[in-house]
Amino acid sequence: MTLLILCSAFAFAGGQRQSGTLRIAMMPKFKGENYFDACKVGAEEAAKELGIELLYDGPPQDQATNQRQVDILEGWIAQQVGVIIVSPNDPNAIAPTLKKAQSRGIKVLTFDADAQADARDLFVNQVVSAGVAQGLIKGAADNLKAKGYGPATQANVAFVSSSKTDANQQEWLAECKKLLASSDYSWMILRNEDTDVYYPGPDETATQAQSGTLVGRMGPGANQIQGAIGLTSMSVPALGSQYEAASAKPDPQKTVIVGLATPNAIKAYIKNPNNPLDAGILWNCMDLGYLSVQAGYQMAQGTITSSSTSINAGRLGQKAISNKMVVLGPALVFDASNVDQFNY
């Protein structure tokens, strides 16, 4: 209510207050999770550097639905912000609202996860899907080989995703499956996608529960899965914590857990030799938030457009733009040898 009262005290034109300050509104899939918290830190850094006003809001984790995102977006459209940057929970369902924003002259960018191409002006992608898959599968394969698996000794793998409507994770899974079908990784077996790919959605409780089920399938007496791969920054810490909580623990010398997560979220598990969570794969989340706000600002200023081929992204330097997409950079693999070098 306070925000609405304050906003009503100003007149807006082209997403700016009368003072000329550009307002950029940024929405994660949900708030209160370390991945998006790190993105927010980078976004705030760029906002301070550029002298713009950053509005940051999103649904809580247990209400991470398209409708909750739309409700917030409608408020920003009514306030006539200059730029909207969003990580959609559903790329198709959110499209009509994003198009409405575009029709009002608001620049629309997606980050982290994309929407329909005609519903946004630019996609700020953290890494291409093939790069994510390569990091995940190679990270799992290297650790499985170190524990005795390989072409002569197959390992069954399973995945924990979020929801089936998450465009990025569906692309990452598809790229992972391509690699598993290749000669280099054909010894890693996804036996049954219906039972060995988990979709708990963005809910923490469901993620913990389904991760616990998967860890149980890796344990003594079951031994159905040797490698667990988390596709979300929520699922990987859940796998690590569920291993810690398991009464009958899988043998850490015969099982592997890897996946996408922030270093701080899984550092304790990686450094524990008795936990099979051996490696994490990610990108610099703060840089993702920083690049997103830089791109939004430059689109609002007309420095770049949807047809531009590059952006000078502040401290990140020059980044290529292709097909209305700018990519942050390659994925990073961190393990016990380097995890202490990162603090996010």
C-alpha positions in Angstrom: 0.0 0.0 0.0 2.9 2.4 0.8 4.4 1.9 -2.6 1.1 2.7 -4.3 0.6 5.9 -2.3 4.2 7.0 -3.1 3.8 6.3 -6.8 0.6 8.3 -7.0 2.5 11.4 -5.9 4.4 11.4 -9.2 3.4 11.8 -12.8 5.1 9.4 -15.2 6.1 9.6 -18.8 7.9 6.9 -20.8 8.7 5.0 -17.6 10.3 7.9 -15.9 9.4 10.1 -12.9 9.2 13.8 -13.5 12.7 13.9 -12.2 13.8 11.9 -15.2 14.7 8.7 -13.3 14.1 5.6 -15.4 12.2 2.8 -13.5 13.1 -0.8 -14.3 10.9 -3.5 -12.8 12.4 -6.9 -12.3 10.7 -10.2 -11.4 12.2 -13.6 -10.6 10.2 -16.8 -10.8 9.9 -16.5 -7.0 11.6 -14.7 -4.1 13.4 -16.0 -1.1 15.8 -18.4 -2.8 19.6 -17.9 -3.0 19.8 -18.1 -6.8 17.5 -15.2 -7.4 18.7 -13.4 -4.3 22.2 -13.3 -6.0 20.6 -12.1 -9.2 19.0 -9.2 -7.3 22.4 -8.2 -5.8 23.8 -7.9 -9.4 20.7 -6.0 -10.5 21.0 -3.5 -7.7 24.7 -3.0 -8.5 23.8 -2.1 -12.1 20.9 0.1 -11.0 23.2 2.1 -8.7 25.8 2.4 -11.4 23.3 3.6 -14.0 21.3 5.9 -11.7 18.0 4.3 -12.3 15.2 3.1 -9.9 14.9 -0.7 -9.6 11.6 -2.2 -8.5 12.1 -5.9 -7.6 9.2 -8.2 -6.7 7.9 -11.7 -7.3 5.7 -14.4 -5.8 6.9 -16.3 -2.8 8.1 -19.8 -3.4 4.9 -21.5 -2.4 2.9 -19.3 -4.7 5.1 -19.4 -7.8 2.4 -19.4 -10.4 1.8 -17.6 -13.6 -1.2 -15.8 -12.1 0.8 -14.4 -9.3 3.4 -13.1 -11.7 0.7 -11.6 -13.9 -0.9 -9.8 -10.9 2.5 -8.1 -10.2 3.0 -7.3 -13.9 -0.4 -5.7 -14.2 0.5 -3.4 -11.3 3.8 -2.4 -13.1 2.0 -1.8 -16.4 -0.5 0.5 -14.6 2.4 2.4 -13.1 3.9 2.8 -16.6 7.4 1.6 -15.7 9.9 2.0 -18.5 11.3 -1.6 -18.6 10.1 -5.0 -17.3 12.5 -7.8 -16.8 11.0 -11.2 -15.9 11.9 -14.9 -15.4 8.6 -16.6 -16.4 7.2 -19.6 -14.7 5.2 -20.4 -17.8 6.5 -19.0 -21.1 3.2 -19.2 -22.9 0.7 -18.3 -20.3 2.6 -15.1 -19.4 2.9 -14.0 -23.1 -0.4 -12.0 -23.3 0.5 -9.9 -20.3 4.0 -9.2 -21.7 2.5 -8.2 -25.1 0.1 -5.8 -23.2 3.2 -4.2 -21.6 4.8 -3.9 -25.0 1.7 -2.3 -26.5 2.0 0.4 -23.7 5.5 1.2 -24.9 7.3 -0.7 -22.1 10.5 -2.5 -23.0 10.1 -6.2 -22.1 13.1 -8.5 -21.4 13.3 -12.0 -20.1 16.1 -13.4 -18.0 17.0 -16.9 -16.7 14.0 -18.4 -18.5 12.4 -17.2 -21.7 8.9 -16.5 -22.9 7.4 -16.6 -26.4 9.8 -14.8 -28.7 7.1 -12.3 -29.9 6.3 -11.4 -26.3 9.7 -9.9 -25.4 12.3 -7.6 -26.9 15.3 -9.4 -25.7 16.2 -12.6 -23.8 19.2 -12.4 -21.4 20.2 -16.0 -21.3 22.7 -17.2 -18.7 24.2 -19.9 -21.0 23.2 -21.8 -24.1 21.3 -25.0 -23.3 24.0 -27.2 -24.8 26.6 -25.6 -22.5 24.4 -26.4 -19.4 24.0 -30.0 -20.5 27.7 -30.4 -21.2 28.6 -29.1 -17.8 26.0 -31.3 -16.0 26.7 -34.5 -17.9 30.5 -34.1 -17.9 30.5 -33.2 -14.2 28.4 -36.4 -13.4 30.5 -38.6 -15.7 33.9 -37.4 -14.3 32.7 -38.2 -10.8 31.1 -41.5 -11.7 34.3 -42.6 -13.5 36.3 -41.7 -10.4 34.1 -44.1 -8.5 34.6 -47.0 -10.9 31.8 -46.5 -13.5 32.3 -46.2 -17.2 31.8 -48.1 -20.5 32.4 -51.5 -18.7 30.3 -50.7 -15.7 27.1 -48.8 -16.5 25.5 -46.3 -14.1 21.8 -45.4 -13.9 21.0 -41.7 -13.6 18.0 -39.7 -12.6 17.1 -36.0 -12.8 15.2 -33.6 -10.5 13.7 -30.7 -12.4 11.1 -28.1 -11.4 7.9 -28.1 -13.5 7.2 -29.3 -17.0 6.3 -25.8 -18.1 9.8 -24.4 -17.3 11.1 -23.8 -20.8 14.8 -23.6 -19.8 14.8 -26.8 -17.8 13.0 -28.7 -20.6 15.6 -27.6 -23.1 18.4 -28.5 -20.7 16.9 -32.0 -20.1 16.6 -32.5 -23.9 20.2 -31.6 -24.4 21.3 -33.9 -21.5 19.4 -36.8 -23.2 21.2 -36.1 -26.5 24.5 -36.4 -24.7 23.5 -39.6 -22.9 22.7 -41.1 -26.3 26.2 -40.2 -27.6 29.1 -42.7 -27.6 30.9 -40.7 -24.9 28.2 -41.1 -22.3 26.1 -44.0 -23.5 27.2 -45.9 -20.3 25.1 -43.5 -18.3 21.5 -44.8 -18.5 18.3 -42.9 -18.1 16.1 -46.0 -17.9 12.6 -44.6 -17.7 11.9 -40.9 -18.1 8.4 -41.4 -16.5 10.0 -42.6 -13.2 13.5 -41.2 -13.3 12.8 -37.5 -14.0 11.1 -35.8 -11.0 9.0 -32.7 -11.4 8.3 -31.2 -7.9 7.7 -27.7 -9.3 9.1 -24.7 -7.5 7.7 -25.7 -4.0 10.5 -26.3 -1.5 8.5 -29.0 0.5 7.7 -31.0 -2.7 11.3 -30.7 -3.8 12.6 -32.0 -0.5 10.2 -34.9 -0.6 10.9 -36.0 -4.1 14.7 -35.6 -3.6 14.3 -37.8 -0.5 12.6 -40.4 -2.6 15.4 -40.3 -5.2 18.1 -40.6 -2.5 16.2 -43.6 -1.1 16.5 -45.3 -4.5 20.3 -44.8 -4.3 20.6 -46.4 -0.9 21.4 -49.9 0.4 18.8 -52.5 -0.6 17.6 -50.4 -3.5 20.7 -49.4 -5.5 18.5 -48.5 -8.5 20.2 -45.1 -9.2 23.9 -44.3 -9.1 23.9 -40.7 -10.3 21.4 -38.0 -9.4 21.5 -34.8 -11.4 19.6 -31.7 -10.2 18.4 -29.2 -12.8 17.5 -26.5 -10.4 19.2 -24.5 -7.7 16.6 -25.7 -5.3 16.8 -29.4 -6.1 20.6 -29.8 -5.6 20.8 -28.6 -2.0 17.7 -30.7 -1.4 19.5 -33.8 -2.6 22.5 -33.0 -0.4 20.3 -32.4 2.7 18.2 -35.4 2.1 21.3 -37.5 1.9 22.3 -36.1 5.3 18.9 -36.9 6.7 18.7 -40.5 5.3 18.7 -43.3 7.9 20.1 -45.7 5.3 22.6 -43.6 3.4 23.8 -44.5 -0.1 27.5 -45.4 -0.2 29.3 -42.1 -1.1 32.0 -44.1 -2.9 29.4 -45.7 -5.2 27.0 -42.8 -5.8 27.2 -39.3 -7.2 25.1 -36.1 -6.9 25.7 -33.1 -9.1 23.7 -30.3 -10.5 22.9 -26.6 -10.9 23.3 -24.6 -7.6 25.0 -21.6 -6.1 28.3 -22.5 -4.5 27.3 -21.3 -1.0 24.1 -23.5 -1.0 26.1 -26.7 -1.4 29.6 -25.8 -0.2 29.2 -27.8 3.0 28.1 -30.9 1.2 30.8 -30.7 -1.5 33.5 -30.4 1.2 32.1 -33.4 3.2 33.8 -36.5 1.9 31.0 -38.6 3.3 28.4 -36.9 1.1 28.2 -37.9 -2.6 27.3 -34.4 -3.7 30.6 -33.9 -5.4 30.2 -30.9 -7.8 28.0 -28.0 -8.8 27.5 -26.3 -12.1 26.3 -22.8 -12.5 27.2 -19.3 -13.7 27.7 -16.1 -11.8 24.2 -15.2 -10.8 25.1 -11.7 -9.8 26.5 -11.1 -13.3 23.2 -12.4 -14.7 21.2 -9.8 -12.7 23.8 -7.1 -13.6 23.6 -7.9 -17.4 19.8 -8.0 -17.4 19.5 -4.4 -15.9 22.3 -3.2 -18.2 20.4 -4.5 -21.2 17.1 -3.1 -20.0 18.6 0.3 -19.5 20.2 0.4 -22.9 17.0 -0.7 -24.6 15.1 2.1 -22.9 17.7 4.6 -23.9 17.8 3.3 -27.5 21.5 2.4 -27.2 20.5 -1.1 -28.4 17.4 -2.5 -30.0 16.1 -6.0 -30.7 18.1 -6.1 -33.9 21.4 -5.0 -32.4 24.3 -7.4 -32.7 26.2 -6.5 -29.5 26.0 -4.7 -26.2 28.7 -3.0 -24.1 27.6 -4.4 -20.7 29.5 -2.2 -18.3 32.1 -4.2 -16.3 31.2 -7.4 -18.2 32.5 -5.9 -21.4 31.2 -6.6 -24.9 28.5 -9.3 -25.3 27.1 -10.6 -28.6 23.4 -10.4 -29.4 21.9 -12.9 -31.8 18.3 -13.5 -32.6 17.1 -11.2 -29.8 19.2 -13.0 -27.2 22.4 -12.1 -25.3 24.3 -14.8 -23.5 26.1 -14.3 -20.2 28.8 -16.9 -20.8 29.9 -20.5 -20.3 28.8 -22.6 -17.3 31.2 -23.0 -14.4 31.9 -26.3 -12.7 32.9 -26.1 -9.0 34.0 -28.9 -6.7 36.1 -29.3 -3.5 39.2 -27.9 -5.3 37.7 -24.5 -6.0 34.4 -24.0 -4.2 35.9 -21.8 -1.6 36.8 -19.2 -4.3 33.1 -18.2 -4.7 30.9 -16.4 -2.3 27.3 -16.3 -3.7 
